[in-house]
Amino acid sequence: MLDLTYEAPKPKVIAGAKHDWELVIGMEVHAQVASKAKLFSGASTQFGAEPNSNVSFVDAAMPGMLPTINEFCIEQAVRTGLGLKAEINLWSAFDRKNYFYPDLPQGYQISQLYHPLVGEGEILVDMEPGIARKVRIERIHVEQDAGKSVHDMDPAMSFVDLNRTGVALMEIVSRPDIRGPEEAAAYITKLRQILRYLGTCDGNMQNGNLRADVNVSICQPGAYEKYMETQDFSHLGTRCEIKNMNSMRFIQAAIEFEARRQIGIVEAGGEVVQETRLYDPDKNETRSMRSKEEAHDYRYFPDPDLLPLEIEQEWVDGIAASLPELPDEKKARFVTDYGVTEYDASVLTADVDLATYFEESVGAGDGKKTANWVINEVLGRANKAEVGPREIVSPEVNAAILSMVAKDEISTKIAKQVLEIHIETGEAPEKIVADRGMKQVSDTGAIEAAVDQIIADNPAQVEKAQSNPKLAGWFVGQVMKATGGKANPKSVNEIVQAKLGL
C-alpha cells in the first residue's frame, strides 16, 4: 500500500482587539445505528412511519417491561470501532442517565458512562492533498435515542412522537483536536464517509440520523501545544457546547460566531461560562439553552435491568475479518493501482458507490483517463441533474466508449458526443459510432490531403508558423474542423509538423 505522508494544517487564528486567538473544538457525534430493530426492543426503526406506530411496550415504558439487548446493534458498534482503529472493550456496561424529557417515557436514558463498548481510536481528516489532521477518538458508547416533541401543530399543545424512542445510537466522542470550522466540517464528512463504507449508519443528516454536539473554546497561541504535552485541560479555555447540529454549513457558522463571542467576553475582562447553547441560523447566533451539566447532575448508576455486556475476542476478530476496504486504504490503492492523482482519488472514494462505479468503468482501460472521464463528464452531469452517476450512464457504457478512444477509433471530442447521444437515445456506443459515421479517420492519405489543402490556402499563416512553431496548432485545428473532428489528432499533428518542416 502507498504510504502517504501528511502535514498537519495550521489552526484557525482569529484576531481579537488585544490578542490573536486559536480555536479548540471537540465533537460528540450521535450516529443512528443502521438496524431494522431498536436497541432494546423489536420495534421497527423505519423513518417516516405514522407517529407512534413503531413503539413497543418497552419503548413506552409500560410496567414490568424489561430491555433486551439487540446483538446486531452491538455488532454494528464494534464494526464502527474497528473501522476507526479503536480498542474494543470485551467487558462493558450500561448505565441509567436520569433526566426528564417528555418524549422519553422511562424518565431515564440507558447509556454507557463508566464502561463504554469502544475505547480510543483515530480518524485522519483530509483537508487537501498532503494536508490532514489526525483527530483522536476518546470513546464510542452505545445508547438509546429519545423521541420527538412537536410544538408547531397547535398553539396550545405539544405533541409527542415516540417512534424514535429506543433507536440505537453510537455516540462518537472526539478529543479536542479540531482547530477550525472547516476542519470540523471535514471531520464530520470523513466520519460520515467511514460509517457509510462500513454500513453502520446511513449518515442522513436531514433525517437526524447523524447529528453533532460541538464543543468550542478559545486559547492563545501556544496553549494547545502545552495541553498536548501535559493533557492538562487548564491550558485551554472554558468550553461551550452547541447542541444538535445537523448541517455542515451551520456547524461552521456556529463555531465562527461562538468563538468570536467568547473572544469578546474574555477581552472585556469577563469569564466564559460553561453551558449548552443552541444555534439560530436565522439570526446567525448561538444563545444559552442551559448550564452545562456534569455526570453527577444526571445521577448515573448501573442499569439494574441489564447485566454487564461481555463479548468474546473471537467474535470481534470475525467482525474485523469482514470489514470492507475503507476510504484511506481505497484512496491509496487508487493512486498506486490506477495512477490517479491524490485529489482525484479523494473525489472518487468520497462515496463507496462512486468508488465501485469508477472501478467498474475502468475495465481493462486506463485508470487515469477513466478517472478524468468519470469526474468531468459523468459526475458533472449527475450533479447538475441531482442524481447518481449510474442514473446518467452505466459503467459498462463508459468502458465501451473509453475502449474506442484507446483504440483510436474515436477522439475524446467525439467520445463526448457519443455519451450525449447515448444519454438521449439509449443506443449502444458502438452502434452510435457506426450509424453516424463518427469513426476516427486514421487514413494518413486522407489526412495529408486535408493538410495540403489548408497549407495551400493559407501561405501567410505558413510563414508565421515556420518562424514560430507554436502556431502550428492553428493548422491542426483547421484540419480537425475540416474533417468534422474525426481525424486522428496524433496523426494530424505529425503530418502538419512534417509538411511545415518543423
Helices and strands as residue ranges (DSSP letters): E 13-15, E 20-32, H 71-83, E 91-92, E 95-98, E 108-111, E 121-128, E 131-144, E 148-150, E 159-161, E 168-174, H 181-198, E 210-219, H 223-230, G 233-235, E 240-245, H 248-267, E 275-280, E 285-291, G 295-298, E 301-302, E 309-310, H 313-321, H 327-338, H 342-348, H 352-362, H 367-373, I 374-379, H 380-385, G 389-391, H 395-406, H 412-425, H 429-435, H 444-457, H 459-467, G 469-471, H 472-482, H 489-500
